[in-house]
Every structure is written in structure tokens, then in C-alpha cells.
Amino acid sequence: MIRVVLVDDQMLVRSGIRGLLELTPDIRVVAEAADGAEAVAVIAQAGADILLLDVRMPHCSGIELLQRQQGRLPPTILLTTFDDDEALFDGMRAGAKGFLLKDISLERLAAGIRSVAAGETLFRPALTERARASYESANSASPRAADAPMRERLTSRETEILALMAAGFNNGEIAAALGPTEGTIKNHVSSILAKLNVRDRVRAVLRGLELGYI
């Protein structure tokens, strides 16, 4: 059973999400909070596997909670009612593992929770593409891949895999799309992390955006 803590300032939203997840056989909301400040104590007591966290709340927003509690929260999926590129980047930098709109179907929400619980990241391709364009526009003076002081450049295959990572695909899905075995994809991902000098997939995506690989 995947244990979820749900943090949202709107009671009706919490009730709706909780009711939907009760329809799944393997996911349950075990605790709730109305803002980030209240969530700290709730999370500590609940022993959750996943945190569903509203981006914008009074007193302490989801982004602020992530920034203040980096490394001390369960794997976190940010929820929002609208597309917000700035929140996407702030959340990724603060350690969020996923970013979803609240209007998605139960099937996609449940699949996202299962994916993040299994150690994957979850960033919708459309959001990632908009964020990439926004990031490049805001950082037009940043060095592109051709000018980046890296010991080794990413290969064309590694660049392709990094783009799929940014779209939220896990290693198995990337292997199915590109043809190699999942073990080969894992080796490529390890190489990407080493070359970009980052420790996880989210930071690899951010670094790849900064350097212009994706």
C-alpha cells in the first residue's frame, strides 16, 4: 500500500482527491494538512511514502515547504490548478519529484503516484517543454552546450535519453522507446549524471536545460 500525505488549503480539493484515491486498490491518503506549516508535524507522524503538495497556499506554500525541508520530506509531487513554469523550476530545484495539474484523471494521478513511489520522476512533457522555452528566454546569456566547460560532452544517444528523462519517462519506458535493454539505459543514465556532475535525474534535467542539451 502506498501511503500518501495530502497538503492543500482547500478542504473540497482534499476531499475530492482522497475520495478518488480510495477507488484505487493500492493508494491511500493517510493524513492531511491545510498548509505547509501544519504539514511538517503531520508528515513526521504519518510515515508517508508520497507527499502530494499544493504549490500555492497561505502561511507556507508548497515551494517554501520544499525549500525549508530539503532532504527531510517524502518523495513529493506538486499539484497546481494552472500551468506555472516558475513554480515548476522552483519545485525541481527544491527537490520535487513530480509536477501535475489538479485536473488530471484518476488514472494519471494514480500512475504518477506509483511512478514516483518507485523512484522515478514525473514532469509532464508539455510542462517541461514550456519550462524549457521559458528557461532559455530568461537565461539567454547562459553558456550553451557548445561553450560549457565539461570534461566530456554528452553523446547524441545520451542527449536523446536526457530529453526523455525530462519528459518523465522511466528507464523501462525509455528502453521500450529506443530499443536497448533497461540495463543499457541505466548505464547511459549513470554516464549522464557523471558528465553533468549531478546526483539525481531532476538535477540532470535542470543542468541539461541550462546547458542547452534539451
Secondary structure as GFF3:
##gff-version 3
##sequence-region A 1 214
A	DSSP	beta_strand	2	7	.	.	.	ID=ss1
A	DSSP	alpha_helix	11	21	.	.	.	ID=ss2
A	DSSP	beta_strand	27	33	.	.	.	ID=ss3
A	DSSP	alpha_helix	36	46	.	.	.	ID=ss4
A	DSSP	beta_strand	50	54	.	.	.	ID=ss5
A	DSSP	alpha_helix	62	68	.	.	.	ID=ss6
A	DSSP	beta_strand	76	80	.	.	.	ID=ss7
A	DSSP	alpha_helix	85	94	.	.	.	ID=ss8
A	DSSP	beta_strand	98	101	.	.	.	ID=ss9
A	DSSP	alpha_helix	106	117	.	.	.	ID=ss10
A	DSSP	beta_strand	122	123	.	.	.	ID=ss11
A	DSSP	alpha_helix	125	138	.	.	.	ID=ss12
A	DSSP	three_ten_helix	145	147	.	.	.	ID=ss13
A	DSSP	alpha_helix	156	166	.	.	.	ID=ss14
A	DSSP	alpha_helix	171	178	.	.	.	ID=ss15
A	DSSP	alpha_helix	182	196	.	.	.	ID=ss16
A	DSSP	alpha_helix	201	211	.	.	.	ID=ss17
###
